[in-house]
Structure formats: C-alpha cells, structure tokens
Amino acid sequence: MSIFKRLRAGVKRAHQAVTQPKRYTLMGKFVTCSHCGGQTFFAREAQLNTSWRTFLNVDWLDENAAVLVCSKCGHLEWFLSNPKSFTSST
Ligand SMILES: [Zn+2]
C-alpha cells in the first residue's frame, strides 16, 4: 500500500471518529449487533496482514476488513466484505 493511501485511510478514520453512528446493510439486511440488537454502528477499517489472511483461509481477500462498532454496547462486528452505509452519504 502506498504512503498516500495510508495517509488517506488515516484521514478517513479520523473523520469517522467524529461522525454520528450509522445503520449499515449487507446483502440487503440491516446489520444488527449480535449482543444488544443495536442497529447503529461506527465503521472502522482493520488491516489483515498476510498471516491473519492465511489463518482465516481468505488469502484471496485484500488486506482490509470492515469492523462495525456497535454505538450502544461497543461490540465489534467483523466483516470481510464491506457493509453499505444506509445513509450512503460517503
Ligand atoms: Zn450492541
């Protein structure tokens, strides 16, 4: 990954930190917290290094996973595909 892409990703994360939680959909269903049932999340990107991808047997993926942090209880929902923001403002 280029340094510019890393910088952009950093800016994106910093921006997301101050935005309101959003609802997300994946495969046409709202993402729901498996712990408290909440439906609003803060999105984060997580880097999956090669050894993690090998461990998960997903070497075909790129190095980013999506993490949705429940705005109510803080539970982390991990996705290897990108959920869509319901408000789609980005
Ligand atoms: Zn929750």
PDB file of the backbone (N, CA, C, O) and the ligand in Angstrom, with CONECT records:
HET     ZN  A 101       1
ATOM      1  N   MET A   1       0.860  -1.197   0.000  1.00  0.00           N
ATOM      2  CA  MET A   1       0.000   0.000   0.000  1.00  0.00           C
ATOM      3  C   MET A   1       0.894   1.244   0.000  1.00  0.00           C
ATOM      4  O   MET A   1       1.874   1.312   0.742  1.00  0.00           O
ATOM      5  N   SER A   2       0.555   2.205  -0.821  1.00  0.00           N
ATOM      6  CA  SER A   2       1.380   3.408  -0.904  1.00  0.00           C
ATOM      7  C   SER A   2       1.196   4.283   0.321  1.00  0.00           C
ATOM      8  O   SER A   2       0.208   4.175   1.048  1.00  0.00           O
ATOM      9  N   ILE A   3       2.158   5.138   0.527  1.00  0.00           N
ATOM     10  CA  ILE A   3       2.107   6.025   1.684  1.00  0.00           C
ATOM     11  C   ILE A   3       0.906   6.965   1.585  1.00  0.00           C
ATOM     12  O   ILE A   3       0.306   7.325   2.598  1.00  0.00           O
ATOM     13  N   PHE A   4       0.558   7.363   0.352  1.00  0.00           N
ATOM     14  CA  PHE A   4      -0.572   8.281   0.186  1.00  0.00           C
ATOM     15  C   PHE A   4      -1.890   7.606   0.549  1.00  0.00           C
ATOM     16  O   PHE A   4      -2.780   8.214   1.142  1.00  0.00           O
ATOM     17  N   LYS A   5      -1.989   6.343   0.179  1.00  0.00           N
ATOM     18  CA  LYS A   5      -3.203   5.607   0.511  1.00  0.00           C
ATOM     19  C   LYS A   5      -3.320   5.453   2.033  1.00  0.00           C
ATOM     20  O   LYS A   5      -4.405   5.578   2.600  1.00  0.00           O
ATOM     21  N   ARG A   6      -2.189   5.182   2.676  1.00  0.00           N
ATOM     22  CA  ARG A   6      -2.186   5.080   4.136  1.00  0.00           C
ATOM     23  C   ARG A   6      -2.630   6.391   4.769  1.00  0.00           C
ATOM     24  O   ARG A   6      -3.432   6.400   5.703  1.00  0.00           O
ATOM     25  N   LEU A   7      -2.102   7.496   4.253  1.00  0.00           N
ATOM     26  CA  LEU A   7      -2.463   8.808   4.797  1.00  0.00           C
ATOM     27  C   LEU A   7      -3.952   9.071   4.625  1.00  0.00           C
ATOM     28  O   LEU A   7      -4.625   9.536   5.546  1.00  0.00           O
ATOM     29  N   ARG A   8      -4.457   8.766   3.430  1.00  0.00           N
ATOM     30  CA  ARG A   8      -5.890   8.964   3.181  1.00  0.00           C
ATOM     31  C   ARG A   8      -6.724   8.118   4.132  1.00  0.00           C
ATOM     32  O   ARG A   8      -7.729   8.585   4.667  1.00  0.00           O
ATOM     33  N   ALA A   9      -6.305   6.874   4.341  1.00  0.00           N
ATOM     34  CA  ALA A   9      -7.032   5.989   5.245  1.00  0.00           C
ATOM     35  C   ALA A   9      -7.037   6.568   6.650  1.00  0.00           C
ATOM     36  O   ALA A   9      -8.046   6.507   7.353  1.00  0.00           O
ATOM     37  N   GLY A  10      -5.901   7.132   7.056  1.00  0.00           N
ATOM     38  CA  GLY A  10      -5.811   7.740   8.379  1.00  0.00           C
ATOM     39  C   GLY A  10      -6.753   8.911   8.518  1.00  0.00           C
ATOM     40  O   GLY A  10      -7.406   9.071   9.549  1.00  0.00           O
ATOM     41  N   VAL A  11      -6.828   9.733   7.483  1.00  0.00           N
ATOM     42  CA  VAL A  11      -7.728  10.884   7.500  1.00  0.00           C
ATOM     43  C   VAL A  11      -9.170  10.418   7.568  1.00  0.00           C
ATOM     44  O   VAL A  11      -9.989  10.993   8.286  1.00  0.00           O
ATOM     45  N   LYS A  12      -9.472   9.368   6.812  1.00  0.00           N
ATOM     46  CA  LYS A  12     -10.823   8.839   6.787  1.00  0.00           C
ATOM     47  C   LYS A  12     -11.220   8.344   8.173  1.00  0.00           C
ATOM     48  O   LYS A  12     -12.324   8.617   8.644  1.00  0.00           O
ATOM     49  N   ARG A  13     -10.310   7.612   8.826  1.00  0.00           N
ATOM     50  CA  ARG A  13     -10.610   7.113  10.176  1.00  0.00           C
ATOM     51  C   ARG A  13     -10.834   8.264  11.138  1.00  0.00           C
ATOM     52  O   ARG A  13     -11.764   8.229  11.943  1.00  0.00           O
ATOM     53  N   ALA A  14      -9.980   9.297  11.061  1.00  0.00           N
ATOM     54  CA  ALA A  14     -10.112  10.442  11.959  1.00  0.00           C
ATOM     55  C   ALA A  14     -11.451  11.124  11.735  1.00  0.00           C
ATOM     56  O   ALA A  14     -12.099  11.566  12.684  1.00  0.00           O
ATOM     57  N   HIS A  15     -11.863  11.207  10.474  1.00  0.00           N
ATOM     58  CA  HIS A  15     -13.136  11.841  10.157  1.00  0.00           C
ATOM     59  C   HIS A  15     -14.299  11.022  10.723  1.00  0.00           C
ATOM     60  O   HIS A  15     -15.239  11.573  11.295  1.00  0.00           O
ATOM     61  N   GLN A  16     -14.222   9.720  10.558  1.00  0.00           N
ATOM     62  CA  GLN A  16     -15.310   8.861  11.018  1.00  0.00           C
ATOM     63  C   GLN A  16     -15.463   8.917  12.533  1.00  0.00           C
ATOM     64  O   GLN A  16     -16.555   8.705  13.062  1.00  0.00           O
ATOM     65  N   ALA A  17     -14.362   9.204  13.230  1.00  0.00           N
ATOM     66  CA  ALA A  17     -14.402   9.200  14.687  1.00  0.00           C
ATOM     67  C   ALA A  17     -15.348  10.266  15.236  1.00  0.00           C
ATOM     68  O   ALA A  17     -15.870  10.121  16.341  1.00  0.00           O
ATOM     69  N   VAL A  18     -15.572  11.335  14.469  1.00  0.00           N
ATOM     70  CA  VAL A  18     -16.417  12.411  14.987  1.00  0.00           C
ATOM     71  C   VAL A  18     -17.799  12.418  14.343  1.00  0.00           C
ATOM     72  O   VAL A  18     -18.615  13.290  14.642  1.00  0.00           O
ATOM     73  N   THR A  19     -18.068  11.464  13.471  1.00  0.00           N
ATOM     74  CA  THR A  19     -19.375  11.448  12.829  1.00  0.00           C
ATOM     75  C   THR A  19     -20.361  10.638  13.662  1.00  0.00           C
ATOM     76  O   THR A  19     -19.974   9.899  14.566  1.00  0.00           O
ATOM     77  N   GLN A  20     -21.609  10.789  13.348  1.00  0.00           N
ATOM     78  CA  GLN A  20     -22.651  10.056  14.049  1.00  0.00           C
ATOM     79  C   GLN A  20     -22.646   8.592  13.625  1.00  0.00           C
ATOM     80  O   GLN A  20     -22.238   8.271  12.509  1.00  0.00           O
ATOM     81  N   PRO A  21     -23.098   7.700  14.510  1.00  0.00           N
ATOM     82  CA  PRO A  21     -23.220   6.298  14.097  1.00  0.00           C
ATOM     83  C   PRO A  21     -24.271   6.158  13.006  1.00  0.00           C
ATOM     84  O   PRO A  21     -25.232   6.925  12.946  1.00  0.00           O
ATOM     85  N   LYS A  22     -24.076   5.181  12.158  1.00  0.00           N
ATOM     86  CA  LYS A  22     -24.992   4.976  11.038  1.00  0.00           C
ATOM     87  C   LYS A  22     -25.507   3.549  11.046  1.00  0.00           C
ATOM     88  O   LYS A  22     -24.984   2.671  11.733  1.00  0.00           O
ATOM     89  N   ARG A  23     -26.553   3.350  10.254  1.00  0.00           N
ATOM     90  CA  ARG A  23     -27.034   1.990  10.023  1.00  0.00           C
ATOM     91  C   ARG A  23     -26.363   1.457   8.769  1.00  0.00           C
ATOM     92  O   ARG A  23     -26.068   2.207   7.838  1.00  0.00           O
ATOM     93  N   TYR A  24     -26.132   0.182   8.759  1.00  0.00           N
ATOM     94  CA  TYR A  24     -25.446  -0.441   7.632  1.00  0.00           C
ATOM     95  C   TYR A  24     -26.253  -1.626   7.131  1.00  0.00           C
ATOM     96  O   TYR A  24     -26.949  -2.298   7.891  1.00  0.00           O
ATOM     97  N   THR A  25     -26.141  -1.858   5.849  1.00  0.00           N
ATOM     98  CA  THR A  25     -26.789  -3.043   5.279  1.00  0.00           C
ATOM     99  C   THR A  25     -25.740  -3.919   4.624  1.00  0.00           C
ATOM    100  O   THR A  25     -24.729  -3.434   4.115  1.00  0.00           O
ATOM    101  N   LEU A  26     -25.996  -5.207   4.646  1.00  0.00           N
ATOM    102  CA  LEU A  26     -25.152  -6.161   3.937  1.00  0.00           C
ATOM    103  C   LEU A  26     -26.065  -7.229   3.363  1.00  0.00           C
ATOM    104  O   LEU A  26     -26.876  -7.806   4.087  1.00  0.00           O
ATOM    105  N   MET A  27     -25.945  -7.495   2.085  1.00  0.00           N
ATOM    106  CA  MET A  27     -26.782  -8.473   1.400  1.00  0.00           C
ATOM    107  C   MET A  27     -28.262  -8.169   1.626  1.00  0.00           C
ATOM    108  O   MET A  27     -29.076  -9.078   1.786  1.00  0.00           O
ATOM    109  N   GLY A  28     -28.599  -6.880   1.636  1.00  0.00           N
ATOM    110  CA  GLY A  28     -29.997  -6.481   1.720  1.00  0.00           C
ATOM    111  C   GLY A  28     -30.596  -6.541   3.109  1.00  0.00           C
ATOM    112  O   GLY A  28     -31.797  -6.321   3.268  1.00  0.00           O
ATOM    113  N   LYS A  29     -29.782  -6.836   4.132  1.00  0.00           N
ATOM    114  CA  LYS A  29     -30.289  -6.891   5.505  1.00  0.00           C
ATOM    115  C   LYS A  29     -29.577  -5.853   6.351  1.00  0.00           C
ATOM    116  O   LYS A  29     -28.387  -5.600   6.163  1.00  0.00           O
ATOM    117  N   PHE A  30     -30.302  -5.255   7.280  1.00  0.00           N
ATOM    118  CA  PHE A  30     -29.641  -4.354   8.202  1.00  0.00           C
ATOM    119  C   PHE A  30     -28.683  -5.137   9.087  1.00  0.00           C
ATOM    120  O   PHE A  30     -28.997  -6.232   9.553  1.00  0.00           O
ATOM    121  N   VAL A  31     -27.521  -4.563   9.307  1.00  0.00           N
ATOM    122  CA  VAL A  31     -26.581  -5.153  10.244  1.00  0.00           C
ATOM    123  C   VAL A  31     -27.097  -4.875  11.651  1.00  0.00           C
ATOM    124  O   VAL A  31     -27.398  -3.733  11.997  1.00  0.00           O
ATOM    125  N   THR A  32     -27.196  -5.928  12.460  1.00  0.00           N
ATOM    126  CA  THR A  32     -27.698  -5.820  13.826  1.00  0.00           C
ATOM    127  C   THR A  32     -26.639  -6.348  14.782  1.00  0.00           C
ATOM    128  O   THR A  32     -26.018  -7.379  14.523  1.00  0.00           O
ATOM    129  N   CYS A  33     -26.434  -5.641  15.885  1.00  0.00           N
ATOM    130  CA  CYS A  33     -25.470  -6.085  16.877  1.00  0.00           C
ATOM    131  C   CYS A  33     -25.905  -7.442  17.433  1.00  0.00           C
ATOM    132  O   CYS A  33     -27.042  -7.603  17.877  1.00  0.00           O
ATOM    133  N   SER A  34     -24.999  -8.406  17.404  1.00  0.00           N
ATOM    134  CA  SER A  34     -25.355  -9.741  17.872  1.00  0.00           C
ATOM    135  C   SER A  34     -25.416  -9.803  19.394  1.00  0.00           C
ATOM    136  O   SER A  34     -25.855 -10.808  19.953  1.00  0.00           O
ATOM    137  N   HIS A  35     -24.987  -8.753  20.065  1.00  0.00           N
ATOM    138  CA  HIS A  35     -25.043  -8.747  21.529  1.00  0.00           C
ATOM    139  C   HIS A  35     -26.289  -8.030  22.041  1.00  0.00           C
ATOM    140  O   HIS A  35     -27.077  -8.614  22.786  1.00  0.00           O
ATOM    141  N   CYS A  36     -26.476  -6.753  21.643  1.00  0.00           N
ATOM    142  CA  CYS A  36     -27.580  -5.973  22.225  1.00  0.00           C
ATOM    143  C   CYS A  36     -28.702  -5.699  21.234  1.00  0.00           C
ATOM    144  O   CYS A  36     -29.737  -5.150  21.612  1.00  0.00           O
ATOM    145  N   GLY A  37     -28.516  -6.071  19.978  1.00  0.00           N
ATOM    146  CA  GLY A  37     -29.558  -5.838  18.988  1.00  0.00           C
ATOM    147  C   GLY A  37     -29.561  -4.433  18.420  1.00  0.00           C
ATOM    148  O   GLY A  37     -30.446  -4.084  17.638  1.00  0.00           O
ATOM    149  N   GLY A  38     -28.591  -3.626  18.799  1.00  0.00           N
ATOM    150  CA  GLY A  38     -28.500  -2.262  18.272  1.00  0.00           C
ATOM    151  C   GLY A  38     -28.276  -2.258  16.770  1.00  0.00           C
ATOM    152  O   GLY A  38     -27.724  -3.206  16.211  1.00  0.00           O
ATOM    153  N   GLN A  39     -28.710  -1.180  16.121  1.00  0.00           N
ATOM    154  CA  GLN A  39     -28.593  -1.129  14.654  1.00  0.00           C
ATOM    155  C   GLN A  39     -27.805   0.075  14.169  1.00  0.00           C
ATOM    156  O   GLN A  39     -27.810   0.369  12.974  1.00  0.00           O
ATOM    157  N   THR A  40     -27.130   0.777  15.068  1.00  0.00           N
ATOM    158  CA  THR A  40     -26.279   1.878  14.624  1.00  0.00           C
ATOM    159  C   THR A  40     -24.841   1.578  15.021  1.00  0.00           C
ATOM    160  O   THR A  40     -24.561   1.112  16.125  1.00  0.00           O
ATOM    161  N   PHE A  41     -23.946   1.858  14.094  1.00  0.00           N
ATOM    162  CA  PHE A  41     -22.551   1.454  14.250  1.00  0.00           C
ATOM    163  C   PHE A  41     -21.613   2.559  13.782  1.00  0.00           C
ATOM    164  O   PHE A  41     -21.960   3.391  12.944  1.00  0.00           O
ATOM    165  N   PHE A  42     -20.418   2.537  14.350  1.00  0.00           N
ATOM    166  CA  PHE A  42     -19.305   3.309  13.810  1.00  0.00           C
ATOM    167  C   PHE A  42     -18.466   2.347  12.978  1.00  0.00           C
ATOM    168  O   PHE A  42     -18.139   1.250  13.430  1.00  0.00           O
ATOM    169  N   ALA A  43     -18.125   2.755  11.779  1.00  0.00           N
ATOM    170  CA  ALA A  43     -17.340   1.883  10.906  1.00  0.00           C
ATOM    171  C   ALA A  43     -15.861   2.141  11.093  1.00  0.00           C
ATOM    172  O   ALA A  43     -15.428   3.281  11.258  1.00  0.00           O
ATOM    173  N   ARG A  44     -15.095   1.069  11.066  1.00  0.00           N
ATOM    174  CA  ARG A  44     -13.639   1.155  11.093  1.00  0.00           C
ATOM    175  C   ARG A  44     -13.095   0.205  10.045  1.00  0.00           C
ATOM    176  O   ARG A  44     -13.742  -0.769   9.660  1.00  0.00           O
ATOM    177  N   GLU A  45     -11.892   0.512   9.594  1.00  0.00           N
ATOM    178  CA  GLU A  45     -11.216  -0.422   8.713  1.00  0.00           C
ATOM    179  C   GLU A  45     -10.135  -1.110   9.514  1.00  0.00           C
ATOM    180  O   GLU A  45      -9.424  -0.467  10.286  1.00  0.00           O
ATOM    181  N   ALA A  46     -10.006  -2.400   9.339  1.00  0.00           N
ATOM    182  CA  ALA A  46      -8.945  -3.134  10.020  1.00  0.00           C
ATOM    183  C   ALA A  46      -8.014  -3.731   8.979  1.00  0.00           C
ATOM    184  O   ALA A  46      -8.448  -4.221   7.937  1.00  0.00           O
ATOM    185  N   GLN A  47      -6.746  -3.678   9.281  1.00  0.00           N
ATOM    186  CA  GLN A  47      -5.763  -4.276   8.381  1.00  0.00           C
ATOM    187  C   GLN A  47      -5.631  -5.755   8.722  1.00  0.00           C
ATOM    188  O   GLN A  47      -5.451  -6.123   9.882  1.00  0.00           O
ATOM    189  N   LEU A  48      -5.722  -6.579   7.716  1.00  0.00           N
ATOM    190  CA  LEU A  48      -5.465  -8.007   7.905  1.00  0.00           C
ATOM    191  C   LEU A  48      -4.124  -8.311   7.275  1.00  0.00           C
ATOM    192  O   LEU A  48      -3.985  -8.237   6.054  1.00  0.00           O
ATOM    193  N   ASN A  49      -3.140  -8.648   8.078  1.00  0.00           N
ATOM    194  CA  ASN A  49      -1.856  -8.975   7.471  1.00  0.00           C
ATOM    195  C   ASN A  49      -1.887 -10.384   6.892  1.00  0.00           C
ATOM    196  O   ASN A  49      -2.861 -11.115   7.073  1.00  0.00           O
ATOM    197  N   THR A  50      -0.854 -10.747   6.218  1.00  0.00           N
ATOM    198  CA  THR A  50      -0.841 -11.999   5.461  1.00  0.00           C
ATOM    199  C   THR A  50      -1.083 -13.210   6.355  1.00  0.00           C
ATOM    200  O   THR A  50      -1.810 -14.129   5.977  1.00  0.00           O
ATOM    201  N   SER A  51      -0.471 -13.214   7.550  1.00  0.00           N
ATOM    202  CA  SER A  51      -0.625 -14.387   8.400  1.00  0.00           C
ATOM    203  C   SER A  51      -2.073 -14.530   8.880  1.00  0.00           C
ATOM    204  O   SER A  51      -2.574 -15.645   9.023  1.00  0.00           O
ATOM    205  N   TRP A  52      -2.743 -13.398   9.128  1.00  0.00           N
ATOM    206  CA  TRP A  52      -4.157 -13.468   9.502  1.00  0.00           C
ATOM    207  C   TRP A  52      -5.003 -14.007   8.356  1.00  0.00           C
ATOM    208  O   TRP A  52      -5.896 -14.830   8.556  1.00  0.00           O
ATOM    209  N   ARG A  53      -4.702 -13.522   7.139  1.00  0.00           N
ATOM    210  CA  ARG A  53      -5.483 -13.985   5.986  1.00  0.00           C
ATOM    211  C   ARG A  53      -5.283 -15.479   5.773  1.00  0.00           C
ATOM    212  O   ARG A  53      -6.219 -16.202   5.432  1.00  0.00           O
ATOM    213  N   THR A  54      -4.055 -15.927   5.978  1.00  0.00           N
ATOM    214  CA  THR A  54      -3.772 -17.352   5.838  1.00  0.00           C
ATOM    215  C   THR A  54      -4.511 -18.140   6.920  1.00  0.00           C
ATOM    216  O   THR A  54      -5.087 -19.193   6.650  1.00  0.00           O
ATOM    217  N   PHE A  55      -4.486 -17.617   8.146  1.00  0.00           N
ATOM    218  CA  PHE A  55      -5.173 -18.278   9.250  1.00  0.00           C
ATOM    219  C   PHE A  55      -6.668 -18.404   8.965  1.00  0.00           C
ATOM    220  O   PHE A  55      -7.275 -19.442   9.231  1.00  0.00           O
ATOM    221  N   LEU A  56      -7.249 -17.344   8.426  1.00  0.00           N
ATOM    222  CA  LEU A  56      -8.682 -17.347   8.125  1.00  0.00           C
ATOM    223  C   LEU A  56      -8.998 -18.020   6.793  1.00  0.00           C
ATOM    224  O   LEU A  56     -10.160 -18.161   6.412  1.00  0.00           O
ATOM    225  N   ASN A  57      -7.942 -18.433   6.093  1.00  0.00           N
ATOM    226  CA  ASN A  57      -8.103 -19.074   4.785  1.00  0.00           C
ATOM    227  C   ASN A  57      -8.801 -18.148   3.788  1.00  0.00           C
ATOM    228  O   ASN A  57      -9.639 -18.585   2.999  1.00  0.00           O
ATOM    229  N   VAL A  58      -8.446 -16.883   3.836  1.00  0.00           N
ATOM    230  CA  VAL A  58      -9.037 -15.895   2.928  1.00  0.00           C
ATOM    231  C   VAL A  58      -7.928 -15.129   2.207  1.00  0.00           C
ATOM    232  O   VAL A  58      -7.972 -13.903   2.108  1.00  0.00           O
ATOM    233  N   ASP A  59      -6.941 -15.859   1.707  1.00  0.00           N
ATOM    234  CA  ASP A  59      -5.812 -15.218   1.040  1.00  0.00           C
ATOM    235  C   ASP A  59      -6.226 -14.429  -0.194  1.00  0.00           C
ATOM    236  O   ASP A  59      -5.494 -13.559  -0.664  1.00  0.00           O
ATOM    237  N   TRP A  60      -7.417 -14.747  -0.713  1.00  0.00           N
ATOM    238  CA  TRP A  60      -7.888 -14.057  -1.910  1.00  0.00           C
ATOM    239  C   TRP A  60      -8.376 -12.640  -1.595  1.00  0.00           C
ATOM    240  O   TRP A  60      -8.571 -11.834  -2.505  1.00  0.00           O
ATOM    241  N   LEU A  61      -8.571 -12.340  -0.321  1.00  0.00           N
ATOM    242  CA  LEU A  61      -9.050 -11.001   0.029  1.00  0.00           C
ATOM    243  C   LEU A  61      -7.923  -9.986  -0.019  1.00  0.00           C
ATOM    244  O   LEU A  61      -6.749 -10.342   0.078  1.00  0.00           O
ATOM    245  N   ASP A  62      -8.287  -8.720  -0.170  1.00  0.00           N
ATOM    246  CA  ASP A  62      -7.274  -7.693   0.027  1.00  0.00           C
ATOM    247  C   ASP A  62      -7.061  -7.518   1.531  1.00  0.00           C
ATOM    248  O   ASP A  62      -7.646  -8.242   2.337  1.00  0.00           O
ATOM    249  N   GLU A  63      -6.238  -6.576   1.890  1.00  0.00           N
ATOM    250  CA  GLU A  63      -5.791  -6.551   3.279  1.00  0.00           C
ATOM    251  C   GLU A  63      -6.730  -5.805   4.230  1.00  0.00           C
ATOM    252  O   GLU A  63      -6.419  -5.665   5.413  1.00  0.00           O
ATOM    253  N   ASN A  64      -7.857  -5.329   3.737  1.00  0.00           N
ATOM    254  CA  ASN A  64      -8.760  -4.599   4.618  1.00  0.00           C
ATOM    255  C   ASN A  64     -10.001  -5.408   4.982  1.00  0.00           C
ATOM    256  O   ASN A  64     -10.611  -6.054   4.130  1.00  0.00           O
ATOM    257  N   ALA A  65     -10.357  -5.360   6.253  1.00  0.00           N
ATOM    258  CA  ALA A  65     -11.629  -5.895   6.697  1.00  0.00           C
ATOM    259  C   ALA A  65     -12.424  -4.726   7.272  1.00  0.00           C
ATOM    260  O   ALA A  65     -11.853  -3.734   7.724  1.00  0.00           O
ATOM    261  N   ALA A  66     -13.739  -4.857   7.247  1.00  0.00           N
ATOM    262  CA  ALA A  66     -14.576  -3.815   7.830  1.00  0.00           C
ATOM    263  C   ALA A  66     -14.952  -4.218   9.246  1.00  0.00           C
ATOM    264  O   ALA A  66     -15.302  -5.369   9.505  1.00  0.00           O
ATOM    265  N   VAL A  67     -14.878  -3.274  10.141  1.00  0.00           N
ATOM    266  CA  VAL A  67     -15.293  -3.509  11.519  1.00  0.00           C
ATOM    267  C   VAL A  67     -16.374  -2.500  11.853  1.00  0.00           C
ATOM    268  O   VAL A  67     -16.175  -1.294  11.706  1.00  0.00           O
ATOM    269  N   LEU A  68     -17.506  -2.987  12.298  1.00  0.00           N
ATOM    270  CA  LEU A  68     -18.561  -2.085  12.761  1.00  0.00           C
ATOM    271  C   LEU A  68     -18.608  -2.155  14.277  1.00  0.00           C
ATOM    272  O   LEU A  68     -18.733  -3.234  14.856  1.00  0.00           O
ATOM    273  N   VAL A  69     -18.507  -1.001  14.912  1.00  0.00           N
ATOM    274  CA  VAL A  69     -18.524  -0.930  16.363  1.00  0.00           C
ATOM    275  C   VAL A  69     -19.916  -0.487  16.795  1.00  0.00           C
ATOM    276  O   VAL A  69     -20.354   0.611  16.453  1.00  0.00           O
ATOM    277  N   CYS A  70     -20.609  -1.335  17.544  1.00  0.00           N
ATOM    278  CA  CYS A  70     -21.959  -1.009  17.999  1.00  0.00           C
ATOM    279  C   CYS A  70     -21.920   0.285  18.812  1.00  0.00           C
ATOM    280  O   CYS A  70     -21.102   0.433  19.720  1.00  0.00           O
ATOM    281  N   SER A  71     -22.816   1.221  18.478  1.00  0.00           N
ATOM    282  CA  SER A  71     -22.809   2.515  19.171  1.00  0.00           C
ATOM    283  C   SER A  71     -23.407   2.401  20.567  1.00  0.00           C
ATOM    284  O   SER A  71     -23.231   3.302  21.388  1.00  0.00           O
ATOM    285  N   LYS A  72     -24.107   1.312  20.846  1.00  0.00           N
ATOM    286  CA  LYS A  72     -24.709   1.154  22.173  1.00  0.00           C
ATOM    287  C   LYS A  72     -23.779   0.440  23.145  1.00  0.00           C
ATOM    288  O   LYS A  72     -23.515   0.936  24.241  1.00  0.00           O
ATOM    289  N   CYS A  73     -23.281  -0.734  22.736  1.00  0.00           N
ATOM    290  CA  CYS A  73     -22.542  -1.559  23.693  1.00  0.00           C
ATOM    291  C   CYS A  73     -21.075  -1.725  23.339  1.00  0.00           C
ATOM    292  O   CYS A  73     -20.305  -2.265  24.133  1.00  0.00           O
ATOM    293  N   GLY A  74     -20.672  -1.264  22.148  1.00  0.00           N
ATOM    294  CA  GLY A  74     -19.267  -1.359  21.785  1.00  0.00           C
ATOM    295  C   GLY A  74     -18.854  -2.704  21.233  1.00  0.00           C
ATOM    296  O   GLY A  74     -17.670  -2.930  20.983  1.00  0.00           O
ATOM    297  N   HIS A  75     -19.804  -3.604  21.036  1.00  0.00           N
ATOM    298  CA  HIS A  75     -19.491  -4.907  20.454  1.00  0.00           C
ATOM    299  C   HIS A  75     -18.942  -4.713  19.042  1.00  0.00           C
ATOM    300  O   HIS A  75     -19.415  -3.849  18.304  1.00  0.00           O
ATOM    301  N   LEU A  76     -17.949  -5.512  18.668  1.00  0.00           N
ATOM    302  CA  LEU A  76     -17.362  -5.415  17.340  1.00  0.00           C
ATOM    303  C   LEU A  76     -17.950  -6.480  16.430  1.00  0.00           C
ATOM    304  O   LEU A  76     -17.938  -7.670  16.746  1.00  0.00           O
ATOM    305  N   GLU A  77     -18.458  -6.033  15.308  1.00  0.00           N
ATOM    306  CA  GLU A  77     -18.894  -6.967  14.274  1.00  0.00           C
ATOM    307  C   GLU A  77     -17.893  -6.872  13.136  1.00  0.00           C
ATOM    308  O   GLU A  77     -17.673  -5.797  12.578  1.00  0.00           O
ATOM    309  N   TRP A  78     -17.285  -8.005  12.794  1.00  0.00           N
ATOM    310  CA  TRP A  78     -16.264  -8.044  11.743  1.00  0.00           C
ATOM    311  C   TRP A  78     -16.866  -8.525  10.446  1.00  0.00           C
ATOM    312  O   TRP A  78     -17.671  -9.455  10.422  1.00  0.00           O
ATOM    313  N   PHE A  79     -16.462  -7.875   9.361  1.00  0.00           N
ATOM    314  CA  PHE A  79     -16.915  -8.290   8.039  1.00  0.00           C
ATOM    315  C   PHE A  79     -15.736  -8.338   7.093  1.00  0.00           C
ATOM    316  O   PHE A  79     -14.892  -7.442   7.076  1.00  0.00           O
ATOM    317  N   LEU A  80     -15.694  -9.396   6.308  1.00  0.00           N
ATOM    318  CA  LEU A  80     -14.648  -9.496   5.296  1.00  0.00           C
ATOM    319  C   LEU A  80     -15.119  -8.917   3.977  1.00  0.00           C
ATOM    320  O   LEU A  80     -14.341  -8.794   3.031  1.00  0.00           O
ATOM    321  N   SER A  81     -16.405  -8.557   3.915  1.00  0.00           N
ATOM    322  CA  SER A  81     -16.887  -7.772   2.793  1.00  0.00           C
ATOM    323  C   SER A  81     -17.389  -6.455   3.373  1.00  0.00           C
ATOM    324  O   SER A  81     -17.614  -6.353   4.579  1.00  0.00           O
ATOM    325  N   ASN A  82     -17.562  -5.464   2.537  1.00  0.00           N
ATOM    326  CA  ASN A  82     -17.892  -4.136   3.030  1.00  0.00           C
ATOM    327  C   ASN A  82     -19.390  -3.908   3.150  1.00  0.00           C
ATOM    328  O   ASN A  82     -20.084  -3.870   2.134  1.00  0.00           O
ATOM    329  N   PRO A  83     -19.914  -3.752   4.381  1.00  0.00           N
ATOM    330  CA  PRO A  83     -21.316  -3.381   4.520  1.00  0.00           C
ATOM    331  C   PRO A  83     -21.528  -1.988   3.945  1.00  0.00           C
ATOM    332  O   PRO A  83     -20.617  -1.161   3.956  1.00  0.00           O
ATOM    333  N   LYS A  84     -22.716  -1.734   3.448  1.00  0.00           N
ATOM    334  CA  LYS A  84     -23.012  -0.416   2.892  1.00  0.00           C
ATOM    335  C   LYS A  84     -23.640   0.474   3.967  1.00  0.00           C
ATOM    336  O   LYS A  84     -24.490   0.039   4.745  1.00  0.00           O
ATOM    337  N   SER A  85     -23.203   1.708   3.984  1.00  0.00           N
ATOM    338  CA  SER A  85     -23.836   2.672   4.865  1.00  0.00           C
ATOM    339  C   SER A  85     -25.246   2.944   4.366  1.00  0.00           C
ATOM    340  O   SER A  85     -25.442   3.230   3.185  1.00  0.00           O
ATOM    341  N   PHE A  86     -26.223   2.858   5.253  1.00  0.00           N
ATOM    342  CA  PHE A  86     -27.616   3.005   4.842  1.00  0.00           C
ATOM    343  C   PHE A  86     -27.893   4.412   4.331  1.00  0.00           C
ATOM    344  O   PHE A  86     -28.633   4.600   3.365  1.00  0.00           O
ATOM    345  N   THR A  87     -27.281   5.411   4.998  1.00  0.00           N
ATOM    346  CA  THR A  87     -27.496   6.789   4.591  1.00  0.00           C
ATOM    347  C   THR A  87     -26.691   7.114   3.340  1.00  0.00           C
ATOM    348  O   THR A  87     -26.962   8.100   2.654  1.00  0.00           O
ATOM    349  N   SER A  88     -25.690   6.268   3.047  1.00  0.00           N
ATOM    350  CA  SER A  88     -24.843   6.400   1.862  1.00  0.00           C
ATOM    351  C   SER A  88     -24.424   7.841   1.591  1.00  0.00           C
ATOM    352  O   SER A  88     -24.487   8.310   0.455  1.00  0.00           O
ATOM    353  N   SER A  89     -24.004   8.528   2.621  1.00  0.00           N
ATOM    354  CA  SER A  89     -23.566   9.912   2.460  1.00  0.00           C
ATOM    355  C   SER A  89     -22.107   9.998   2.063  1.00  0.00           C
ATOM    356  O   SER A  89     -21.618  11.082   1.745  1.00  0.00           O
ATOM    357  N   THR A  90     -21.409   8.887   2.075  1.00  0.00           N
ATOM    358  CA  THR A  90     -19.988   8.936   1.731  1.00  0.00           C
ATOM    359  C   THR A  90     -19.772   8.501   0.291  1.00  0.00           C
ATOM    360  O   THR A  90     -18.637   8.476  -0.184  1.00  0.00           O
TER     361      THR A  90
HETATM  362 ZN    ZN A 101     -24.508  -3.776  20.785  1.00  0.00          ZN2+
END
